[in-house]
Amino acid sequence: MVRNVAELLAELESEDFYLLSGIEQGMRFSEWVQREKLSNFSGLTPEEVDYRLERCLKRGLIEKKTIQYEGYTLQFEGYDALALRALVERDTISEFGAPLGVGKESDVYEVKSYKPLALKYHREGYTNFREVNRERDYTSENQHVSWLYTARKAAEREFDALETLYPDVSVPQPIDQNRHAIVMEKMPGVELSRTRFEDDQVLGVLELLLRELSRAYEAGYVHADMSEYNVFVAEEGVTIFDWPQAVPIDHEHAREFLDRDLENLVGYFRRKYPSVVPEGLESDAIAAEIAAGEFDSLSV
């Protein structure tokens, strides 16, 4: 888990952020930014660069490496600090709370403004960059792609999808986005994987989820990473989250992703409730109905 940097904001000075931003700019061209170039990237004098490097190294915001030259790179903590400061300056966030969820590709925290919200930091590419760079189509055309770009692009894609889908589809309301961070509505309920329904509720919940996926398709998106781990269930209904891998329906593999999403979802319900979900309920037939705009309800 990447360390929470919220408590560092008060002790960081504007010039520290100039340095962090300078390293961020330099990482567009190289993973390790030469020390000699940091004055130009940051707008600081060489003497000020030296001082700020020591402060940021001490706080674990950057990393130093001597290769053919002395180079510096952002840690995710440094990137978090840049995004968090921007969101605070825009009055999107006024208070920082406890972790809500930590995963391989994101960390989520409770934050507050006019109401409780959720802050999601995308982590794609930081520890397994080569694998992510190969699998994510939004990085495949770039010759030099840093983990900063991969994480920021994932956040941008997810935020764009949420803006398109909300409120017609039950997704978290998007509030703001900066770099690799998204601020969104805090979701009510519990994860689908942790719920247990009565037999007479099972097909109703499954149908509710399928309708949301159908509405998302009508709005132009396929989730492309659907599972029991990115659905929240509450008394008010269901919320589908985690949309960074979503693809538009004109994507060359959109139908394949739709088929896989429904296979995962129907398969989960069938495994957990084998006596309720009939074998005749075929995910590929439901996918065909959704793709044709003809899905209305389960035929069981």
TIVEX-465604 format. One record per residue (C-alpha): residue number from 1; residue in one letter; z, x, y. Coordinates in nm, 2 decimals. Layout:
! TIVEX-465604
BAGU   n res     up   east  north
BAGU NUM   A      Z      X      Y
...
//
This chain:
! TIVEX-465604
BAGU   n res     up   east  north
BAGU   1   M   0.00   0.00   0.00
BAGU   2   V  -0.09   0.13   0.35
BAGU   3   R   0.22   0.16   0.57
BAGU   4   N   0.28  -0.11   0.83
BAGU   5   V   0.21   0.05   1.17
BAGU   6   A   0.33  -0.24   1.38
BAGU   7   E   0.66  -0.06   1.47
BAGU   8   L   0.46   0.24   1.59
BAGU   9   L   0.27   0.05   1.87
BAGU  10   A   0.56   0.08   2.11
BAGU  11   E   0.59   0.45   2.09
BAGU  12   L   0.21   0.53   2.10
BAGU  13   E   0.07   0.61   2.44
BAGU  14   S  -0.28   0.52   2.58
BAGU  15   E  -0.39   0.88   2.53
BAGU  16   D  -0.30   0.86   2.16
BAGU  17   F  -0.54   0.56   2.13
BAGU  18   Y  -0.81   0.76   2.32
BAGU  19   L  -0.78   1.03   2.05
BAGU  20   L  -0.78   0.78   1.76
BAGU  21   S  -1.08   0.60   1.91
BAGU  22   G  -1.26   0.94   1.96
BAGU  23   I  -1.21   1.03   1.59
BAGU  24   E  -1.34   0.68   1.51
BAGU  25   Q  -1.65   0.75   1.71
BAGU  26   G  -1.70   1.08   1.55
BAGU  27   M  -1.67   0.94   1.20
BAGU  28   R  -2.00   0.75   1.26
BAGU  29   F  -2.16   1.09   1.20
BAGU  30   S  -1.93   1.27   0.96
BAGU  31   E  -1.62   1.19   0.75
BAGU  32   W  -1.44   1.49   0.91
BAGU  33   V  -1.48   1.53   1.29
BAGU  34   Q  -1.48   1.88   1.43
BAGU  35   R  -1.19   1.96   1.66
BAGU  36   E  -1.43   2.10   1.92
BAGU  37   K  -1.60   1.77   1.95
BAGU  38   L  -1.29   1.56   2.01
BAGU  39   S  -1.29   1.62   2.39
BAGU  40   N  -1.63   1.46   2.42
BAGU  41   F  -1.56   1.17   2.19
BAGU  42   S  -1.21   1.09   2.34
BAGU  43   G  -1.26   1.18   2.70
BAGU  44   L  -0.94   1.40   2.69
BAGU  45   T  -0.91   1.76   2.79
BAGU  46   P  -0.89   2.02   2.51
BAGU  47   E  -0.52   2.07   2.59
BAGU  48   E  -0.45   1.70   2.58
BAGU  49   V  -0.64   1.68   2.25
BAGU  50   D  -0.41   1.94   2.10
BAGU  51   Y  -0.10   1.75   2.21
BAGU  52   R  -0.23   1.41   2.08
BAGU  53   L  -0.34   1.56   1.75
BAGU  54   E   0.01   1.67   1.68
BAGU  55   R   0.16   1.33   1.77
BAGU  56   C  -0.09   1.14   1.55
BAGU  57   L  -0.05   1.39   1.26
BAGU  58   K   0.32   1.35   1.27
BAGU  59   R   0.29   0.97   1.25
BAGU  60   G   0.05   0.98   0.96
BAGU  61   L  -0.23   0.82   1.16
BAGU  62   I  -0.49   1.10   1.10
BAGU  63   E  -0.55   1.37   0.85
BAGU  64   K  -0.65   1.73   0.90
BAGU  65   K  -0.87   1.94   0.67
BAGU  66   T  -1.01   2.29   0.71
BAGU  67   I  -1.35   2.32   0.55
BAGU  68   Q  -1.63   2.52   0.72
BAGU  69   Y  -1.45   2.40   1.04
BAGU  70   E  -1.12   2.23   1.14
BAGU  71   G  -1.18   1.86   1.09
BAGU  72   Y  -0.99   1.54   1.14
BAGU  73   T  -1.03   1.19   1.00
BAGU  74   L  -0.85   0.86   1.05
BAGU  75   Q  -0.61   0.74   0.79
BAGU  76   F  -0.61   0.36   0.74
BAGU  77   E  -0.28   0.36   0.94
BAGU  78   G  -0.48   0.50   1.24
BAGU  79   Y  -0.75   0.24   1.20
BAGU  80   D  -0.49  -0.03   1.16
BAGU  81   A  -0.32   0.08   1.49
BAGU  82   L  -0.66   0.06   1.68
BAGU  83   A  -0.73  -0.29   1.55
BAGU  84   L  -0.37  -0.42   1.60
BAGU  85   R  -0.36  -0.29   1.96
BAGU  86   A  -0.68  -0.46   2.04
BAGU  87   L  -0.56  -0.79   1.90
BAGU  88   V  -0.23  -0.76   2.09
BAGU  89   E  -0.40  -0.68   2.41
BAGU  90   R  -0.62  -1.00   2.37
BAGU  91   D  -0.30  -1.20   2.32
BAGU  92   T  -0.41  -1.30   1.97
BAGU  93   I  -0.09  -1.17   1.82
BAGU  94   S   0.26  -1.17   1.98
BAGU  95   E   0.48  -1.09   1.68
BAGU  96   F   0.44  -0.91   1.35
BAGU  97   G   0.61  -1.04   1.03
BAGU  98   A   0.65  -0.98   0.66
BAGU  99   P   0.37  -0.90   0.41
BAGU 100   L   0.21  -1.21   0.26
BAGU 101   G   0.00  -1.03   0.00
BAGU 102   V  -0.12  -0.68  -0.10
BAGU 103   G  -0.43  -0.62  -0.30
BAGU 104   K  -0.67  -0.35  -0.39
BAGU 105   E  -0.91  -0.44  -0.11
BAGU 106   S  -0.69  -0.60   0.15
BAGU 107   D  -0.33  -0.63   0.30
BAGU 108   V  -0.22  -0.96   0.45
BAGU 109   Y   0.07  -1.00   0.69
BAGU 110   E   0.23  -1.29   0.87
BAGU 111   V   0.19  -1.27   1.24
BAGU 112   K   0.27  -1.51   1.53
BAGU 113   S   0.11  -1.64   1.84
BAGU 114   Y   0.12  -2.00   1.94
BAGU 115   K   0.19  -2.07   1.57
BAGU 116   P   0.23  -1.87   1.25
BAGU 117   L  -0.09  -1.69   1.15
BAGU 118   A  -0.21  -1.44   0.89
BAGU 119   L  -0.35  -1.10   0.97
BAGU 120   K  -0.58  -0.95   0.70
BAGU 121   Y  -0.67  -0.58   0.70
BAGU 122   H  -0.97  -0.51   0.48
BAGU 123   R  -0.93  -0.20   0.27
BAGU 124   E  -1.27  -0.18   0.10
BAGU 125   G  -1.39   0.17   0.04
BAGU 126   Y  -1.08   0.36   0.12
BAGU 127   T  -0.98   0.47  -0.23
BAGU 128   N  -1.29   0.39  -0.42
BAGU 129   F  -1.56   0.44  -0.16
BAGU 130   R  -1.84   0.55  -0.38
BAGU 131   E  -1.81   0.25  -0.61
BAGU 132   V  -1.78   0.01  -0.32
BAGU 133   N  -2.07   0.17  -0.14
BAGU 134   R  -2.29   0.13  -0.44
BAGU 135   E  -2.19  -0.23  -0.52
BAGU 136   R  -2.18  -0.39  -0.17
BAGU 137   D  -2.52  -0.48  -0.04
BAGU 138   Y  -2.41  -0.45   0.32
BAGU 139   T  -2.38  -0.07   0.29
BAGU 140   S  -2.67   0.01   0.06
BAGU 141   E  -2.93   0.08   0.33
BAGU 142   N  -2.72   0.33   0.53
BAGU 143   Q  -2.75   0.71   0.46
BAGU 144   H  -2.41   0.79   0.61
BAGU 145   V  -2.15   0.52   0.56
BAGU 146   S  -1.78   0.58   0.61
BAGU 147   W  -1.50   0.37   0.47
BAGU 148   L  -1.44   0.25   0.82
BAGU 149   Y  -1.79   0.10   0.83
BAGU 150   T  -1.75  -0.06   0.48
BAGU 151   A  -1.41  -0.22   0.57
BAGU 152   R  -1.53  -0.33   0.92
BAGU 153   K  -1.85  -0.48   0.78
BAGU 154   A  -1.66  -0.67   0.52
BAGU 155   A  -1.43  -0.82   0.79
BAGU 156   E  -1.73  -0.91   1.00
BAGU 157   R  -1.90  -1.08   0.71
BAGU 158   E  -1.59  -1.27   0.61
BAGU 159   F  -1.52  -1.38   0.97
BAGU 160   D  -1.88  -1.50   1.01
BAGU 161   A  -1.86  -1.70   0.69
BAGU 162   L  -1.54  -1.86   0.80
BAGU 163   E  -1.67  -1.95   1.14
BAGU 164   T  -1.97  -2.12   0.97
BAGU 165   L  -1.78  -2.30   0.71
BAGU 166   Y  -1.47  -2.42   0.91
BAGU 167   P  -1.38  -2.71   0.94
BAGU 168   D  -1.64  -2.87   0.71
BAGU 169   V  -1.52  -2.67   0.42
BAGU 170   S  -1.15  -2.62   0.34
BAGU 171   V  -1.12  -2.25   0.43
BAGU 172   P  -0.87  -2.08   0.66
BAGU 173   Q  -0.94  -2.13   1.03
BAGU 174   P  -1.07  -1.81   1.18
BAGU 175   I  -0.89  -1.70   1.50
BAGU 176   D  -1.00  -1.35   1.59
BAGU 177   Q  -1.15  -1.03   1.44
BAGU 178   N  -1.14  -0.66   1.54
BAGU 179   R  -1.27  -0.37   1.34
BAGU 180   H  -1.15  -0.43   0.98
BAGU 181   A  -0.89  -0.69   1.08
BAGU 182   I  -0.91  -1.07   1.08
BAGU 183   V  -0.66  -1.31   1.22
BAGU 184   M  -0.67  -1.65   1.06
BAGU 185   E  -0.47  -1.96   0.99
BAGU 186   K  -0.18  -1.91   0.76
BAGU 187   M  -0.26  -2.11   0.44
BAGU 188   P  -0.01  -2.36   0.30
BAGU 189   G   0.06  -2.38  -0.07
BAGU 190   V   0.06  -2.15  -0.37
BAGU 191   E  -0.21  -1.96  -0.55
BAGU 192   L  -0.40  -2.16  -0.81
BAGU 193   S  -0.32  -1.90  -1.08
BAGU 194   R   0.05  -1.98  -1.03
BAGU 195   T   0.03  -2.36  -1.05
BAGU 196   R   0.06  -2.59  -1.35
BAGU 197   F  -0.08  -2.95  -1.32
BAGU 198   E   0.00  -3.26  -1.51
BAGU 199   D  -0.28  -3.36  -1.74
BAGU 200   D  -0.39  -3.65  -1.52
BAGU 201   Q  -0.42  -3.41  -1.22
BAGU 202   V  -0.64  -3.14  -1.37
BAGU 203   L  -0.98  -3.29  -1.34
BAGU 204   G  -0.91  -3.42  -1.00
BAGU 205   V  -0.82  -3.07  -0.87
BAGU 206   L  -1.12  -2.92  -1.04
BAGU 207   E  -1.35  -3.18  -0.88
BAGU 208   L  -1.19  -3.12  -0.54
BAGU 209   L  -1.27  -2.75  -0.57
BAGU 210   L  -1.62  -2.82  -0.68
BAGU 211   R  -1.68  -3.04  -0.39
BAGU 212   E  -1.57  -2.77  -0.15
BAGU 213   L  -1.81  -2.52  -0.31
BAGU 214   S  -2.08  -2.78  -0.28
BAGU 215   R  -2.00  -2.82   0.09
BAGU 216   A  -2.01  -2.45   0.13
BAGU 217   Y  -2.35  -2.44  -0.03
BAGU 218   E  -2.48  -2.71   0.20
BAGU 219   A  -2.35  -2.50   0.49
BAGU 220   G  -2.55  -2.21   0.37
BAGU 221   Y  -2.30  -1.99   0.17
BAGU 222   V  -2.21  -1.90  -0.19
BAGU 223   H  -1.86  -1.76  -0.23
BAGU 224   A  -1.98  -1.50  -0.49
BAGU 225   D  -1.63  -1.39  -0.60
BAGU 226   M  -1.47  -1.72  -0.71
BAGU 227   S  -1.16  -1.71  -0.92
BAGU 228   E  -0.81  -1.86  -0.96
BAGU 229   Y  -0.68  -1.59  -0.73
BAGU 230   N  -0.85  -1.70  -0.41
BAGU 231   V  -0.76  -2.06  -0.41
BAGU 232   F  -0.44  -2.20  -0.25
BAGU 233   V  -0.31  -2.54  -0.36
BAGU 234   A  -0.08  -2.76  -0.15
BAGU 235   E   0.00  -3.13  -0.12
BAGU 236   E  -0.26  -3.15   0.16
BAGU 237   G  -0.53  -3.02  -0.08
BAGU 238   V  -0.70  -2.69  -0.16
BAGU 239   T  -0.80  -2.39   0.05
BAGU 240   I  -1.06  -2.14  -0.07
BAGU 241   F  -1.02  -1.79   0.08
BAGU 242   D  -1.15  -1.43   0.04
BAGU 243   W  -1.51  -1.46   0.16
BAGU 244   P  -1.62  -1.10   0.23
BAGU 245   Q  -1.86  -1.10  -0.06
BAGU 246   A  -2.01  -1.44   0.03
BAGU 247   V  -2.39  -1.45   0.04
BAGU 248   P  -2.63  -1.68   0.22
BAGU 249   I  -2.81  -1.93  -0.01
BAGU 250   D  -3.14  -1.76   0.06
BAGU 251   H  -3.01  -1.43  -0.09
BAGU 252   E  -3.22  -1.32  -0.38
BAGU 253   H  -2.92  -1.35  -0.62
BAGU 254   A  -2.75  -1.65  -0.46
BAGU 255   R  -2.82  -1.88  -0.76
BAGU 256   E  -2.69  -1.62  -1.00
BAGU 257   F  -2.37  -1.58  -0.79
BAGU 258   L  -2.33  -1.96  -0.78
BAGU 259   D  -2.36  -1.98  -1.16
BAGU 260   R  -2.10  -1.71  -1.20
BAGU 261   D  -1.86  -1.87  -0.95
BAGU 262   L  -1.87  -2.20  -1.14
BAGU 263   E  -1.85  -2.04  -1.48
BAGU 264   N  -1.53  -1.85  -1.36
BAGU 265   L  -1.38  -2.17  -1.21
BAGU 266   V  -1.46  -2.41  -1.50
BAGU 267   G  -1.37  -2.14  -1.75
BAGU 268   Y  -1.03  -2.09  -1.60
BAGU 269   F  -0.95  -2.46  -1.61
BAGU 270   R  -1.08  -2.49  -1.97
BAGU 271   R  -0.86  -2.19  -2.08
BAGU 272   K  -0.55  -2.32  -1.91
BAGU 273   Y  -0.60  -2.69  -2.00
BAGU 274   P  -0.81  -2.69  -2.32
BAGU 275   S  -0.70  -3.04  -2.42
BAGU 276   V  -0.80  -3.19  -2.08
BAGU 277   V  -1.13  -3.02  -1.99
BAGU 278   P  -1.40  -3.13  -2.23
BAGU 279   E  -1.64  -2.89  -2.39
BAGU 280   G  -1.92  -3.10  -2.26
BAGU 281   L  -1.84  -3.00  -1.90
BAGU 282   E  -2.10  -2.73  -1.84
BAGU 283   S  -2.07  -2.51  -1.54
BAGU 284   D  -2.45  -2.43  -1.53
BAGU 285   A  -2.53  -2.81  -1.51
BAGU 286   I  -2.28  -2.84  -1.22
BAGU 287   A  -2.44  -2.54  -1.05
BAGU 288   A  -2.78  -2.70  -1.08
BAGU 289   E  -2.65  -3.02  -0.92
BAGU 290   I  -2.49  -2.82  -0.63
BAGU 291   A  -2.81  -2.62  -0.57
BAGU 292   A  -3.01  -2.94  -0.56
BAGU 293   G  -2.76  -3.10  -0.32
BAGU 294   E  -2.69  -3.37  -0.59
BAGU 295   F  -2.32  -3.30  -0.68
BAGU 296   D  -2.09  -3.58  -0.61
BAGU 297   S  -1.83  -3.60  -0.89
BAGU 298   L  -1.76  -3.48  -1.24
BAGU 299   S  -1.93  -3.67  -1.51
BAGU 300   V  -1.68  -3.67  -1.80
//
